[in-house]
Amino acid sequence: MRKLIYYFVLTVSAFVLHSCAEETIFEQIAQDSEATTAALHEKTSNTLENCDFNLANIKADTQKSISCLIDLKGQTVQLNNNVDLTYDGGDIINGTLIFKTGKIDGRLLNQELQVEGNATLIDPIFKFDPARWDLVQGKTSFRNALHNRLRLEELMGMVKKMNGDTFKMDSFDAYFEVTEVTHPSNPNFYPSEEAINVPGNFNLVMSDNTHLRTFPNSSKKTSLLAIRNVSYATIKGGVLHGDRDEHSYVGNSSHEWGHLLDLHSAQYATVDGVKMINATGDGMVVHSLGFSFQSSYIPSHDILITNCVFDSSRRNNLAITDGYKIIVENSEFYRSGIDTDKSKGTNPKFAIDIEAYRKRENGKLVLYEKVENVILRNNIERDGARGGFLIAVGDNITIENNTVEDGIGYKYTNNSVIRNNRLIARGKGGVAMGIGMEDSRTISNNKVIGNYFKGYAVAISIYGDDHLVQDNIIENCDTGINGKNFSNTKIINNRITSTDPASRGIFIHYTSVNRVLFKENYIDVPNNPFRFDLINLGKGEEEYCTHLVDNEFNSGYHGLISNSNGVSLMKNKINTGLQIWDSKNSIVEDNIITSDKSDGIYLIRKNEDIALLDNAINVPSNKQCVRIQSSTDRADIDEKNNQCL
């Protein structure tokens, strides 16, 4: 049997095969390859004239142009020193060339020629011609798809060994089997090992006509293409297809880990212009080898994902679970986690999910994974099943200049910035929140700045400590800003407007709010411009406070403080009435209050320790500037220097 070029066949006897069936598969692949080689040999022989010279006789330090056919007839030819073979339309087939030192044009390489010794490519860019190699295109068998995977990976390795740095593909459409264990040193299955692996210091460049497809399978974990524990690998262009609608969802597993592109401890990697469609799990995953507390930990880092398109992944379009210094930019994310006619989506269903795994053990937070210093910028997200971008667990994340339909969420994060994004809800069937934090003990020092919102149930929701919410524009949302259990936070110079009769500006309900400042905000909505209900009533919250200062409130409905403690208004322009119900420890000072249909300040039911100081109040003649129900003891109200206009 003729030697085959590709490494896995050369070493097939060393494989630890787990069954006779597997051995038969590899033997059949070898037989199929030989049949393909014979067919191509016959085709080449019929189209070129035979050369009239012998390669072994080419003098040292000579460049020889190949314009004819050289059939080595199964022989091995030793070349002299520094012989360079250039391409001029010819071919070399059916044998082995041994270079002492020399160069060969990549266009002369083919499945019938084995090259040994110290040969390098004349051009470091190798242009893959499917007609010269034995990969099988189109729908095919398991064994052919397995051969495709091993052969393509071997060819990239061959090009790299010959000092090539780029493997360029154009028109090509093939399936790749990625569930079979083919690494003899380790019988366990690791998806990123059994994927098509791109070497380090190497570029895989594909076109829009290059389609790599996952061969349909029943495995709960797979990866089609991978950069695994290497540096300076680039994947550019191409279309990667998952098997989500052809997958066999057998057993009790959710089968949510069938990925298309796997960056597993990748360093200084670039993914540029790749399109990923119909992943069974995530379109792309970025993660690391080992856990962050282990000496064997190898994090992914310095990764650029740019100009990519992600579409209809069954789980997330992109998941980042471990790594640092990662940029995702100028990419498009569509239909993450949606259901199709043949397969249901599976959670989390986000366009981008940043989610490092951690848990508490004996009361201590243990970081199994870490995500830090990630930038998401200039991306587009639409039509997702659940959400747009999510910082579930990760620190120092910047999300800027994106256009998003399905919202941005953050849960366990510190020192993150969400700025200058455009968030427009696609309608009532879409996600309810524009930017939302989730209640957490470990969320602090985040910034939400300069974003534009339109059409959400809630534009901005705030939790945690020490945040800045500033310069946001909010239009036609049911609620502009709300929050839960937040403190040490500044909410400054936001503009909230709406024509929806149900819209409120600020709505804080049944929670604690401590040392929070609402300043210089402009609110013009039909319903409550601000409403605080059941605030700071828990044990230990007696001294909690929040202040509304230098804001302008416009509405046909009154502002409201109800059953609350420590909510104060100072130096605001309130173009609506103010009602205070069953509240205490509040100051209403130096405000300009104007109302054309209600009392200026109305204290209802029982209120305590309320100061009404130096306010200028303008109301119709049939209304009162300050009205206090008898249920409130006037001794509990400090009322001074208010001017009734």
C-alpha positions in Angstrom: 0.0 0.0 0.0 1.4 3.4 -1.0 2.4 5.7 1.8 -0.1 8.5 2.4 1.0 12.0 3.1 -1.3 12.8 6.0 0.1 12.0 9.4 -2.8 10.1 10.9 -2.5 7.4 8.3 1.3 7.2 8.7 0.7 6.6 12.4 -2.5 4.6 12.3 -0.8 1.6 13.7 0.0 3.6 16.8 -3.6 4.6 17.5 -5.3 3.0 20.4 -8.5 2.0 18.7 -11.3 1.1 20.9 -13.2 -1.3 18.6 -12.9 -3.3 15.4 -15.4 -0.9 13.9 -13.0 2.0 14.5 -10.1 0.1 12.9 -12.3 -0.7 9.9 -13.1 3.1 9.5 -9.4 4.0 9.4 -8.6 1.2 6.9 -11.5 2.2 4.7 -10.4 5.9 4.8 -6.9 4.8 3.5 -8.5 2.7 0.8 -10.8 5.6 -0.3 -7.8 7.9 -0.4 -5.9 5.5 -2.7 -8.8 5.3 -5.0 -9.1 9.1 -5.2 -5.3 9.4 -5.8 -5.5 6.9 -8.7 -8.3 8.8 -10.3 -6.5 12.1 -10.1 -3.3 10.5 -11.3 -5.0 9.3 -14.4 -6.6 12.8 -15.0 -3.2 14.5 -14.6 -1.4 12.1 -16.9 -3.9 12.7 -19.7 -3.6 16.5 -19.7 0.2 17.2 -19.5 3.2 16.2 -21.6 6.0 14.3 -19.8 9.1 16.1 -18.8 12.4 15.3 -20.6 14.6 15.8 -17.6 15.4 14.0 -14.3 14.9 15.9 -11.1 17.9 14.1 -9.5 20.1 15.6 -12.2 19.3 19.3 -11.4 22.4 21.0 -10.3 22.8 22.5 -6.8 21.9 26.1 -6.4 19.5 26.0 -9.3 15.9 27.2 -9.8 13.9 24.9 -12.1 10.5 25.8 -13.6 8.1 22.9 -13.9 5.8 23.2 -17.0 5.3 19.5 -17.7 4.4 16.2 -16.0 7.0 14.4 -13.8 5.7 10.9 -12.9 8.0 9.5 -10.2 6.4 6.1 -10.6 6.5 5.4 -6.9 10.2 6.2 -6.6 12.1 8.5 -4.1 14.2 11.2 -5.6 17.0 12.9 -3.6 17.5 16.5 -4.8 20.8 18.4 -4.7 21.4 21.3 -2.3 19.5 24.5 -2.8 17.3 23.3 -5.6 14.1 25.5 -6.0 11.2 24.1 -7.9 8.9 26.8 -9.4 5.5 26.3 -11.0 4.8 27.0 -14.7 1.7 24.8 -15.2 3.3 21.5 -14.6 3.0 18.8 -12.0 5.0 16.2 -10.0 3.1 13.1 -8.9 3.4 9.5 -7.7 6.5 9.6 -5.4 8.7 11.3 -2.9 11.1 14.2 -3.1 13.8 14.6 -0.5 15.2 18.1 -0.2 18.6 18.7 1.4 17.7 22.4 1.4 15.5 24.1 -1.1 12.2 25.6 -2.0 9.1 24.4 -3.7 6.1 26.3 -5.1 3.0 25.4 -3.1 1.1 24.9 -6.4 3.1 21.8 -7.1 2.1 20.1 -3.8 -0.7 17.5 -4.1 -1.9 14.3 -2.6 0.3 12.2 -4.8 3.6 13.8 -3.9 5.3 13.3 -0.6 7.9 15.9 0.4 10.6 15.2 2.9 13.8 16.9 4.2 14.4 20.6 4.5 11.9 22.1 2.0 10.3 25.4 2.4 7.6 27.1 0.4 8.5 29.8 -2.1 5.4 31.7 -1.2 4.4 31.6 2.5 0.8 31.9 1.4 -0.5 28.4 0.4 -3.6 28.4 -1.8 -5.6 25.3 -1.2 -7.0 23.7 -4.4 -9.6 21.0 -3.5 -9.0 19.3 -6.9 -5.4 18.5 -5.9 -6.3 16.9 -2.5 -8.6 14.1 -1.4 -11.0 15.9 0.8 -14.7 15.0 0.0 -17.1 17.8 -0.6 -20.9 17.7 -0.1 -23.0 15.3 1.9 -21.0 12.2 2.7 -20.4 9.4 5.0 -19.0 9.3 8.6 -15.6 8.0 7.5 -15.2 10.6 4.8 -16.2 13.4 7.2 -13.6 12.1 9.6 -11.0 11.9 6.9 -11.8 15.5 6.0 -11.1 16.7 9.5 -7.8 14.9 9.9 -6.7 15.7 6.4 -7.4 19.5 6.6 -5.6 19.7 10.0 -2.7 17.7 8.6 -2.4 19.9 5.5 -2.2 23.1 7.7 0.5 21.4 9.7 2.4 20.5 6.5 2.3 24.1 5.3 3.5 25.4 8.6 6.3 22.9 8.7 7.4 24.2 5.3 7.6 27.8 6.7 4.2 28.8 5.3 2.2 31.1 7.4 -1.1 31.3 5.6 -3.5 28.6 4.4 -5.9 30.2 1.9 -9.2 28.5 0.9 -11.9 29.7 -1.6 -14.7 27.6 -3.1 -15.1 24.6 -0.8 -18.0 22.9 1.0 -17.5 19.9 3.2 -18.6 18.1 6.3 -16.2 17.3 9.2 -16.7 14.6 11.8 -15.6 15.9 15.2 -16.7 13.3 17.7 -14.1 10.5 17.1 -11.1 10.3 19.4 -8.0 10.4 17.2 -5.2 11.4 19.6 -3.3 8.2 20.6 -1.7 9.8 23.6 -5.1 10.4 25.3 -8.1 8.2 24.8 -10.4 10.7 26.5 -12.6 13.0 24.3 -11.9 16.7 24.4 -13.9 18.7 21.9 -11.2 21.3 21.2 -8.7 18.5 20.5 -10.9 16.7 18.1 -11.9 19.9 16.3 -10.0 21.1 13.2 -7.1 22.8 15.0 -5.4 25.8 13.6 -1.6 26.0 14.4 0.0 28.8 16.3 1.8 31.6 14.3 -0.5 30.7 11.4 -3.4 32.1 9.4 -6.4 30.2 8.1 -7.9 32.5 5.5 -11.3 31.5 3.9 -13.8 33.3 1.6 -17.6 33.6 1.7 -17.5 30.5 -0.6 -15.8 28.4 2.1 -18.2 26.3 4.1 -17.1 24.0 6.9 -19.9 21.9 8.3 -20.4 19.9 11.4 -21.1 16.3 10.5 -24.5 15.4 12.2 -23.9 13.6 15.4 -25.4 12.7 18.8 -22.6 13.9 21.0 -23.4 16.4 23.8 -20.1 18.2 23.3 -18.3 19.1 20.1 -16.3 21.8 18.5 -15.9 22.2 14.7 -12.9 24.5 14.5 -10.4 25.4 17.3 -7.5 27.4 18.5 -6.2 25.4 21.4 -3.3 26.5 23.6 -1.3 28.2 20.8 -0.4 31.8 20.2 -0.8 34.1 17.2 -3.3 32.1 15.3 -5.7 33.9 12.9 -9.0 32.6 11.4 -10.3 34.9 8.7 -13.5 34.6 6.7 -15.5 31.5 5.9 -18.8 30.1 7.0 -19.1 27.6 9.8 -22.3 25.5 10.1 -23.6 23.6 13.1 -25.8 20.6 13.1 -28.5 21.8 15.4 -31.4 20.8 13.1 -29.8 17.5 12.2 -28.4 16.6 15.6 -29.6 13.5 17.4 -30.6 14.7 20.9 -30.4 11.3 22.7 -30.1 10.7 26.4 -30.7 13.0 29.3 -28.2 15.6 28.3 -29.3 19.1 27.1 -26.7 18.9 24.3 -25.9 22.5 24.7 -22.2 22.3 24.1 -22.0 21.8 20.4 -19.8 24.7 19.4 -18.6 26.0 16.0 -15.4 27.9 17.0 -13.5 27.0 20.2 -10.8 29.3 21.5 -9.4 27.1 24.3 -6.5 28.8 26.0 -5.8 30.8 22.9 -3.3 33.6 23.1 -2.9 36.6 20.8 -5.6 35.1 18.5 -7.7 36.9 15.9 -11.0 35.8 14.5 -12.0 38.1 11.6 -15.0 38.0 9.3 -16.1 34.5 10.2 -19.8 33.6 9.9 -21.2 31.1 12.4 -24.7 29.6 11.8 -26.9 27.1 13.6 -24.6 25.9 16.4 -26.1 23.2 18.6 -24.6 25.0 21.5 -22.6 28.3 21.3 -21.5 29.8 18.0 -18.1 30.6 19.6 -16.7 29.9 23.1 -13.7 31.5 24.7 -12.4 29.6 27.7 -9.2 28.3 29.4 -7.4 25.1 30.4 -7.5 24.4 34.1 -9.0 26.5 36.9 -7.8 29.9 37.9 -6.4 28.6 41.3 -4.4 25.8 39.7 -0.7 25.9 38.7 -1.7 24.3 35.4 -4.1 27.2 34.6 -3.6 28.6 31.0 -6.0 31.5 30.4 -7.0 32.7 27.0 -5.9 36.3 26.5 -5.3 39.1 23.9 -8.0 38.0 21.6 -9.6 40.0 18.8 -13.0 39.0 17.4 -14.0 41.4 14.7 -16.3 41.7 11.7 -18.0 38.3 12.4 -21.6 37.3 12.0 -23.3 35.0 14.5 -26.8 33.6 13.6 -29.3 31.2 15.3 -27.1 29.4 17.8 -29.2 27.2 19.9 -27.6 28.4 23.1 -25.5 31.7 23.0 -24.1 33.2 19.9 -20.9 33.9 21.8 -19.9 32.7 25.3 -16.8 34.1 27.2 -16.2 32.0 30.3 -12.5 32.6 31.0 -9.9 34.9 29.8 -8.7 38.5 29.7 -7.9 41.3 27.2 -10.6 40.3 24.8 -12.2 42.6 22.2 -15.4 41.8 20.3 -16.1 44.5 17.7 -17.9 45.3 14.5 -19.8 42.0 14.6 -23.4 41.1 14.1 -25.5 38.9 16.4 -28.8 37.5 15.3 -31.5 35.2 16.7 -29.5 33.9 19.6 -31.3 31.0 21.3 -34.3 30.9 19.1 -36.4 27.9 18.4 -36.5 26.4 14.9 -38.9 24.0 13.4 -36.6 21.1 14.3 -34.8 22.2 17.5 -35.6 24.2 20.6 -33.3 26.9 22.0 -31.6 26.3 25.3 -30.7 28.8 28.1 -29.0 31.2 28.6 -29.9 32.3 25.0 -27.9 35.5 24.9 -26.1 37.1 21.9 -23.0 37.5 24.2 -22.8 35.8 27.6 -19.8 36.7 29.8 -20.0 34.2 32.6 -17.1 32.9 34.6 -17.9 30.0 36.9 -17.5 30.6 40.6 -19.2 29.3 43.8 -19.0 29.6 47.5 -17.3 26.9 49.4 -17.4 27.0 53.2 -18.5 30.6 53.0 -15.6 31.6 50.7 -16.1 32.7 47.1 -13.9 30.4 44.9 -13.1 31.6 41.4 -12.9 28.6 39.1 -12.9 30.8 36.1 -12.1 34.5 35.6 -13.1 37.0 32.9 -11.5 40.5 33.0 -10.8 43.4 30.7 -13.3 42.6 27.9 -14.5 45.2 25.4 -17.7 44.8 23.3 -17.9 47.7 20.8 -19.6 48.7 17.6 -21.7 45.5 17.4 -25.3 44.9 16.3 -27.7 42.5 18.1 -31.2 41.6 16.9 -34.1 39.1 17.3 -32.7 37.2 20.2 -34.9 34.7 22.2 -33.9 36.1 25.6 -31.3 38.8 25.8 -28.6 40.8 24.0 -25.4 41.2 26.0 -24.9 39.8 29.5 -22.2 40.3 32.1 -23.2 37.4 34.3 -19.8 37.1 36.0 -16.8 39.3 35.0 -15.0 42.5 35.9 -13.7 45.5 34.0 -16.0 45.0 31.1 -16.7 47.8 28.6 -19.8 47.7 26.4 -19.8 50.7 24.1 -21.2 52.0 20.8 -23.4 48.9 20.1 -26.9 48.8 18.6 -29.0 46.4 20.7 -32.6 45.2 20.6 -32.7 42.7 23.4 -31.0 44.6 26.2 -27.8 44.6 28.2 -27.7 42.9 31.6 -25.1 42.8 34.3 -25.2 40.7 37.5 -21.9 40.0 39.3 -19.5 42.6 38.0 -17.3 45.4 39.2 -15.7 48.4 37.5 -17.6 47.9 34.2 -18.8 50.6 31.8 -21.8 50.5 29.5 -21.7 53.7 27.4 -22.9 55.2 24.2 -25.0 52.3 23.2 -28.2 52.5 21.2 -31.0 50.3 22.6 -34.2 50.1 20.8 -36.8 47.5 21.8 -38.3 45.6 18.9 -41.8 45.7 20.4 -44.0 44.2 23.1 -42.8 40.7 22.4 -39.2 41.6 23.0 -37.1 41.8 26.2 -38.5 44.0 28.9 -35.4 45.8 30.1 -32.9 48.0 28.4 -30.0 47.9 30.8 -30.6 45.9 33.9 -28.5 45.0 37.0 -29.5 42.1 39.1 -29.7 42.1 42.9 -26.2 41.1 44.2 -23.8 41.5 47.0 -20.9 41.6 44.6 -21.7 44.4 42.1 -20.1 47.8 42.5 -18.5 50.8 40.8 -20.2 50.4 37.4 -21.1 53.2 35.0 -24.0 53.5 32.6 -23.3 56.6 30.5 -24.6 58.2 27.3 -26.9 55.5 26.2 -30.1 55.9 24.1 -33.2 53.9 25.0 -36.5 53.5 23.3 -39.5 51.3 23.9 -38.6 49.2 26.9 -40.7 48.4 30.0 -37.8 49.5 32.1 -34.9 51.5 30.5 -32.4 51.3 33.4 -32.5 49.1 36.5 -29.9 49.6 39.3 -28.6 47.3 42.0 -25.5 47.3 44.1 -23.1 50.0 45.3 -21.2 53.0 44.0 -22.5 53.3 40.5 -22.8 56.3 38.1 -25.8 56.6 35.7 -25.3 59.7 33.6 -26.2 61.4 30.4 -28.6 58.8 29.2 -31.6 59.6 26.9 -34.7 57.5 27.5 -37.7 57.8 25.2 -41.2 56.1 25.5 -40.3 53.5 28.1 -42.9 52.4 30.7 -40.3 53.3 33.4 -37.2 55.3 32.9 -35.1 54.4 35.9 -35.8 51.9 38.8 -33.6 50.1 41.2 -33.3 47.7 44.2 -31.0 47.7 47.2 -28.6 50.2 45.8 -26.3 52.8 47.5 -23.6 55.3 47.0 -24.9 56.0 43.5 -25.1 59.1 41.4 -27.9 59.4 38.8 -27.0 62.6 36.9 -28.2 64.5 33.8 -30.4 61.9 32.3 -33.3 62.8 30.1 -36.5 60.8 30.3 -39.5 61.6 28.0 -42.5 59.7 26.9 -46.0 60.2 25.4 -47.3 56.8 26.7 -50.0 57.6 29.3 -48.6 54.8 31.6 -45.0 56.0 31.6 -43.2 57.0 34.8 -39.8 58.7 35.1 -38.2 57.3 38.3 -39.9 54.4 40.1 -38.3 53.0 43.2 -40.3 50.4 45.1 -40.1 48.2 48.2 -36.3 48.4 48.7 -33.5 50.2 50.4 -31.8 53.3 48.9 -28.9 54.8 50.7 -26.7 57.8 49.9 -28.2 58.0 46.4 -28.2 61.3 44.5 -30.6 62.1 41.6 -29.3 65.3 40.2 -29.9 67.5 37.1 -32.2 65.0 35.4 -34.9 66.1 33.0 -38.2 64.1 33.1 -41.3 64.8 31.1 -43.8 61.9 31.2 -47.6 61.5 31.6 -47.6 59.5 34.8 -45.5 60.0 38.0 -42.3 61.9 37.2 -40.9 60.2 40.3 -42.4 57.6 42.7 -40.8 56.2 45.8 -42.9 53.5 47.6 -41.9 51.5 50.7 -38.4 52.8 50.8 -35.9 52.2 53.7 -38.3 50.6 56.1 -36.1 47.6 57.2 -34.2 47.2 60.4 -31.0 49.1 60.3 -32.2 51.4 57.5 -33.4 54.2 59.8 -30.6 56.6 58.7 -30.7 55.7 55.0 -31.4 58.5 52.7 -31.7 59.5 49.0 -31.7 63.0 47.5 -33.3 64.5 44.4 -31.5 67.8 43.6 -31.6 70.3 40.7 -33.9 68.1 38.6 -36.8 69.2 36.4 -40.0 67.2 36.6 -42.8 67.7 34.1 -46.1 65.7 34.1 -49.8 65.9 34.3 -49.6 63.7 37.3 -48.1 64.3 40.8 -44.7 63.2 42.1 -45.1 60.7 45.0 -43.3 59.7 48.1 -45.3 56.9 49.8 -44.5 54.8 52.9 -40.9 55.8 52.7 -38.1 57.0 54.9 -35.3 59.4 54.0 -36.4 60.7 50.6 -35.7 64.4 50.1 -36.2 66.9 47.3 -34.0 70.1 47.1 -33.7 72.8 44.4 -35.9 71.0 41.9 -38.2 72.5 39.3 -41.4 70.4 39.9 -44.0 71.3 37.3 -46.5 69.1 38.9 -47.9 68.5 42.4 -46.1 66.6 45.1 -47.8 64.1 47.4 -46.2 62.6 50.5 -48.0 59.6 52.1 -47.2 57.9 55.4 -43.5 58.9 55.2 -40.8 60.3 57.5 -37.4 61.8 57.7 -37.7 63.8 54.5 -36.8 67.3 53.4 -38.6 69.4 50.7 -36.5 72.5 50.4 -35.9 75.3 47.9 -38.0 73.8 45.1 -40.1 75.6 42.5 -43.4 73.8 42.5 -46.0 74.5 39.9 -49.3 72.7 39.4 -52.3 73.7 37.3 -54.7 71.1 38.7 -53.6 69.9 42.1 -52.3 71.1 45.5 -48.6 72.1 45.5 -47.5 69.9 48.4 -50.0 67.5 49.9 -49.2 65.4 53.0 -51.6 62.5 53.2 -52.3 60.3 56.2 -49.6 60.1 58.9 -46.2 61.7 58.2 -43.4 62.4 60.7 -40.2 64.5 60.7 -40.9 66.2 57.4 -39.3 69.6 56.6 -41.0 71.9 54.1 -38.6 74.9 53.7 -38.2 77.8 51.3 -40.2 76.4 48.5 -41.9 78.7 45.8 -45.3 77.2 45.0 -47.7 78.2 42.3 -51.1 76.6 42.1 -54.6 77.6 40.9 -56.7 79.7 43.3 -58.9 76.7 44.2 -55.9 74.6 45.3 -53.6 74.9 48.3 -49.9 75.5 48.2 -49.4 73.2 51.2 -52.1 70.9 52.3 -51.7 68.6 55.4 -54.3 66.1 56.4 -55.3 66.1 60.1 -53.9 62.6 60.5 -50.5 64.1 60.4 -49.5 65.9 63.6 -48.4 69.4 62.6 -45.8 69.3 65.4 -44.0 66.7 63.2 -43.8 69.1 60.3 -41.2 71.8 60.1 -42.8 74.3 57.7 -40.9 77.6 57.1 -40.5 80.3 54.5 -42.6 78.7 51.7 -43.8 81.3 49.2 -47.3 80.7 47.8 -47.7 82.4 44.4 
